[in-house]
Amino acid sequence: MVERGPIRPPSEFTSLLLRVTRHCPWNKCAFCSLYEGQRFQRRDAAEVVAEIGQVAHIASLLRERASAAVAAGRAFPLALLDLVSTRTLSYDERRVALWLSRGGTHVFLQDADSLVGPAHHLLPILEAIRTQLPTVQRITTYARSRSLFAKSLADLTALRSAGLSRVHVGIESGSAAVLSQMAKGCLPAHHIEGGRKAIAAGLEMTAYIMPGLGGVALRQEHVAETAHVLQQMCPHHIRVRTLWIDEGTRLARMRDAGEFQLPEEEDMLAEIRDWLVRLRGMDSEWISDHDRNLLPRLRGHLTRDFDALFQAVSAVLDLPLSEQHAFIVARRLGMVATLETFLEDEERRALCRQKAAELVALGEGSLVRGMAAGLRARSI
């Protein structure tokens, strides 16, 4: 059995998932409960290398099984999917078949921080991927900025030379006050220096930021100082993950105790527009690829595509507030994916305006409080 962890970035949906660590070495962030109660473990490199060998063996068998269909004119990806649809494959065989059908080019190393340990732990794993899975072109992983900060440039360069391509880093905020409130266990300097070092080593850098994480009290500081950190880091990609308070987290308890007030959703969208203005001209790609974002298709280069990015956000914020609220409700109920779809259906808009007004009343003037108190998915 090839072990698999619980999460990956949306951009790694075609990747083979290889678990090199279990859970999170920090596991204290106020907004996250994914690994609550779980003890961090670094898997033995030899065990992971053996699993890579299993994947290589399975891939060879699948290519052989698909060869007859390919010889008869069936495209290789379709021949693999035909095998999956027969339901005769094991779980691991299905995973590898789907990965090969998508090109077999990407690998993602799990779980929350594969770089927390010594660099030499990953080197035999990267070597095994390169030698046993020759179709792989990109190897990616999550890493904490503190782990990047602690690594030497030589270590990061060695990992890059061995095949590691990209790191995904959740900086969340550039504000020291917000990072402290959320118990992130790092400082803005860790973000900046860790990110710079990774880029200097030749790694592709993806930084995640979180609209709303400053709450109402620290909102302006969160926006300004996060923009400053990003300007200092210059990551290749900036990915947006709008704050969502999951029940059971320490942040949910802080909210219930009145220690944290979530901004309204239109205010979090205004944070995004403010970031775009502050970051205009950077050589970075802005990516909003998560369904928790109001605009999950907002994507473009901060220099070449700035006008389109700015206009897409402004198209929502320039609507009357009642219409903004109706769009927010439509998105949160899964009724629409884009503003364009929302605007073209007047009957749906009227229904959502009515529901939004009810929720604002329930929240005593706050849509976000009203949704937390009374909104149930697809109940409209």
Secondary structure, 3 states (H helix, E strand, C coil): CCCCCCCCCHHHCCCEEEECEECCCCCCCCCCCCCCCCCCEECCHHHHHHHHHHHHHHHHHHHHHHHHHHHCCCCHHHHHHHHHHCCCCCHHHHHHHHHHHCCCCEEEEECCCCCCCCHHHHHHHHHHHHHHCCCCCEEEEECCHHHHHHCCHHHHHHHHHHCEEEEEEEEECCCHHHHHHCCCCCCHHHHHHHHHHHHHCCCEEEEEECCCCCCCCCHHHHHHHHHHHHHHHCCCEEEECCCCCCCCCHHHHHHHCCCCCCCCHHHHHHHHHHHHHHHCCCCCEEECCCCCCCCCCCEEECCCCHHHHHHHHHHHHCCCHHHHHHHHHHHHCCCCCCHHHHHCCHHHHHHHHHHHHHHHHHCCCCHHHHHHHHCCCCCC
